[in-house]
Amino acid sequence: MKRLTAFALALAIVGFAVMASAATEVKMVGDARIWGNWTSDMNYTGWNSTGTKTAQSMTIYERFRLRTDFVANEGLKFRFGIRVNNKAWGDTAAVTSAAGGGFAIDNPAVNIDVYECYLQFKWPNTDIQFTVGMQPLDLPISADMLYANPVLGVTWGAAAVFNAPISDNFAVTGGFIRFADGSPGFEATTTAQNTHLDGYLLTLPITVDGFKATPWGMLGVLGKDVAGTAESIGTGQSPRINNQNVGNGLLSSTSYLAPSTFLRQGNEMYWWVGTTLAVTALDPFKFYGDVIYGSGAQNDKKYDKRSGFWFDVAAEYTGLDILTPQVAFWYGSGDTSSSNGSGRMPTIVDNWGPSSSFLFNSGQSLAAGYAAGLNPAGSWGAAISLDKISFIPDLKHRITFTFANGTNSASALRYGNLLNGVGTYYMMGRDLSVNEYVYGVNLDNQYNIYENLAAIVETGWAHGNFQTSVWTHRFTNAASNGDVWKVAFGLQYKF
C-alpha cells in the first residue's frame, strides 16, 4: 500500500505541475486486455521445462498499459508509461514475490510497473532527435510479418539513443543500452567489480523508391563479475529481460561447468552485424530478408565460445482485398560439438516469429507465455499464412502453418542435458536436434465490436517428434500422449 500511496502522490504532483503550465500539452493513450487461456500439454508434456511442475489447464489474465506524453512543443516531450502486466485472476502471490501479485479476492496490492520513462527532444534548428531513459528497444527487422529481430526485439530498457537524418534516403541511429547492472552505486565488496551488461548499437537505414535496407551492428560487454560465477548466470540470478534468462542466450552449455573459469579472464565482448532488405518495387508482390552473424566469448576457453549465423527470407502478396498470402523461411546455425563451444548465434531477447506462428513467442495478442516457444537459433523451417482474411466487415482471420527442424547435433544436446539437467539449458520443443521436428497451426480471429473494442479468439496446435536418447523416456513418453493446443478468448480496448 505504501507503494501505491507514493505513486498516487507522484501523479497528483505531476497533475498540479501540468495545470500550472498552460504551455504543456498532455496526451494519454493506452490499452486494456482481459482474456482466458485454455491449454493442454504445454511444452509437449503438460509440465514446465524441467518436468517439476504441472501446467494449469485454464488461467484468466488482465493487462493494462497507459502511456502519457507531456509535450512542450514539437521538439520536446517526456513519455511516462505504466502497466499492470499479465496478472492472473485469483493469484494470491505477494507483491514482493516474483509473480508480483495478481487479482485475488481482498488482494488489491498488484504491482504497477513503470515500463517507459524517457525524455525525447530535437536539437534546436535540426532534425537530430535524442531519446534518453527507459524506452522501447528493437533492432531492425525487414517486415512486420516477422514481428521482431531474433537478437533483440520488442522489449524495453534504459538507453540513450540518437537519430540523425542525413537526407531523405539515409539516416544514422546509434546509442548506448544498459541492459543490467548487478550492483548499481556501491559495489557489494570493497574490490572494484564489473557487473554490467551493456550494449552499443548503430543502424544505417537506407530508403529509395521500392527498396529499403538497414545495415546494423551491436557491441555487447558482459562484465566479468556478473552474478559472481557463470553457474549463477544460468540459474536465475543472472540479468533477466522479459523473463528470459540472458545467460542461456549468450553462453554455451559448458559455461556452467563447476568450477567454471568462464568470465574469470575478464570482461567478455559480444558483437552482432546484420542487415535487413525489403523490396517493394514489384508491389503488390513484396519481398523481405534478414542476415545476421553474432559472436562472443572469443577470449575465453574454447568450450565457452559462442558464434553463429541466422537468416530469413519472406514474401507476401497485398493485391487482394479479402486476404494476404504470406510465406517465410529461416535458417539458424546450431550447436555441433560441446568441446568447441556453441555454434548458435548469441541472443538477448529472441522474439522473432513469422505471421504470429504458434510455434514462436511472437505477435500473439493473447500470449502471456502460451506459445510453443521454439528457438529461432538452432533451427530451420518454413511458414505459410493467409493473413487479413475478411469476408464480413469488422471481422478478420489469420491461419498459419509452420514446420521446423533442428540444426543442433543430438550429441551436443545430450551432453548439455548431462551437465545441466533436462530443461535447464536446453529445453525439449524449444531446442531441436537434426533428427527432431515440430509443426503447428494457428487460427486467429478478431471482431471489432466498436472501433476501439475488439473480441479476439486465438487457437493454436502443435505436434513434436523428439529423441528419447536426448530427452529421456520420461519426457518423450509424456510428449507422445498428446499434442500441444491452446484456445484463448479475450477483449482488447484501445484508447
RAVEN-V307042 format. One record per residue. OMEGA is omega in whole degrees, -180 to 180 (* if undefined). NEAR is the number of other C-alpha atoms within 12 Angstrom. Layout:
# RAVEN-V307042
OMEGA	NEAR
OMEGA	NEAR
This chain:
# RAVEN-V307042
178	16
180	11
-179	17
178	17
179	13
180	13
179	18
179	15
179	14
178	15
179	17
178	14
178	14
180	21
178	19
180	14
179	17
180	21
-178	15
-178	12
-177	15
-178	15
-178	16
178	22
-179	23
178	24
-179	20
174	20
179	20
176	23
177	26
179	30
174	35
-176	34
175	33
176	33
172	36
-171	30
173	36
175	32
174	36
-175	41
177	44
-178	45
-171	39
-179	32
167	26
-170	25
-180	29
179	25
-178	27
-180	16
179	14
-176	19
174	25
179	20
-180	21
178	23
179	32
-175	32
167	34
177	33
179	36
178	31
-180	28
179	28
-178	28
176	30
174	29
-169	32
176	24
177	22
-176	18
-180	20
-176	21
175	26
173	27
-180	32
176	32
-178	32
177	31
-180	29
162	26
-161	31
171	30
-180	35
-176	36
172	30
176	26
-179	21
-177	27
179	23
179	23
179	20
-177	26
-180	16
180	14
180	17
176	20
178	24
-179	29
-178	33
178	30
-179	21
179	15
179	13
-176	19
-173	23
179	26
-180	36
169	32
-177	30
167	28
-175	26
172	29
-178	30
-173	30
175	30
180	30
-179	32
174	29
175	24
-175	17
176	13
175	10
174	14
179	21
-175	24
179	28
175	31
-172	35
178	31
179	31
-168	30
175	33
-180	25
176	37
164	31
-174	45
171	40
-169	41
-173	40
177	34
-178	28
178	40
172	44
-172	28
179	34
-177	42
176	48
-179	48
-177	39
176	30
175	30
180	31
178	30
178	36
-174	30
170	32
-171	31
174	35
174	30
-176	28
175	26
179	23
178	17
178	15
-174	14
-173	19
179	20
177	26
176	28
179	31
179	31
180	31
180	29
170	35
-178	33
-176	35
176	31
-175	29
-180	28
179	21
-177	15
178	13
177	14
-179	18
-180	18
178	13
177	7
179	9
-178	15
176	25
-178	30
-176	35
163	30
-174	39
177	33
177	34
-173	30
177	35
175	31
-176	32
-178	31
179	34
-177	26
171	24
-179	18
176	15
-177	20
175	23
176	30
178	32
171	34
-178	32
177	37
177	33
176	38
179	28
178	34
178	34
-176	42
-175	37
-178	28
-180	34
178	36
173	32
-177	27
177	27
180	36
-178	32
174	25
-177	39
-175	36
172	23
178	21
-179	24
173	34
178	36
179	29
-176	30
179	24
175	20
179	28
-177	26
-178	35
-179	39
178	43
-176	42
-172	51
171	47
-178	51
-178	47
179	41
-177	40
179	33
179	29
-4	16
-176	14
175	23
-178	25
-180	40
179	35
179	25
-177	20
178	22
179	26
179	35
173	33
178	38
179	35
171	39
180	34
175	35
171	32
177	37
177	33
180	35
179	26
-178	24
-179	16
180	17
21	18
171	19
-179	22
-175	31
-175	34
176	37
177	36
176	39
-177	33
169	41
-180	32
-177	40
178	37
179	38
-177	38
178	28
-177	21
179	27
-176	28
-176	23
177	32
-175	36
177	36
176	46
179	39
-178	39
-178	36
175	39
173	38
171	41
-177	32
178	36
175	36
177	35
-173	26
-176	22
-179	16
180	18
-171	17
178	20
178	23
176	29
-180	30
176	39
-179	36
176	39
178	32
175	37
176	33
-180	39
-174	35
176	38
-177	43
-178	32
-178	28
-178	34
180	22
-178	24
-177	36
176	46
178	39
175	45
176	45
-178	47
175	45
174	46
-171	37
-177	38
178	39
176	46
-177	44
172	50
179	44
-180	45
179	52
-180	48
-173	53
167	47
-174	37
-166	37
-180	31
179	40
-177	37
-170	41
-176	42
176	30
-177	30
171	46
-175	44
170	49
179	38
178	44
178	48
176	51
-179	52
179	45
170	42
179	36
-178	39
178	33
176	38
-174	30
166	37
-174	34
176	33
176	33
-176	28
175	21
-179	14
179	15
176	17
179	21
-179	24
-180	28
172	32
176	36
-176	34
173	40
-176	35
174	39
179	33
176	46
-179	37
173	40
177	37
176	39
179	30
-179	31
178	25
178	36
179	46
-178	34
177	29
177	38
178	29
-179	24
-168	23
-174	26
-179	27
177	33
-179	34
175	31
172	40
-178	39
180	35
-178	47
175	47
180	38
-173	53
171	43
180	40
-180	30
-177	24
177	34
172	32
172	42
-176	35
179	39
171	35
176	39
-177	33
-175	39
178	32
176	34
-180	28
178	22
169	17
179	17
-177	16
176	19
-176	21
168	28
-173	30
172	34
178	33
177	40
178	39
178	41
180	37
177	40
180	33
174	42
-170	33
-177	36
176	30
-179	23
179	24
-168	35
-179	38
-179	23
-176	16
-177	23
-176	33
175	28
177	21
-179	27
-178	32
-178	22
-180	18
-179	22
177	30
170	39
179	35
168	41
179	32
175	36
-179	31
179	33
178	32
179	31
178	27
-179	23
*	20
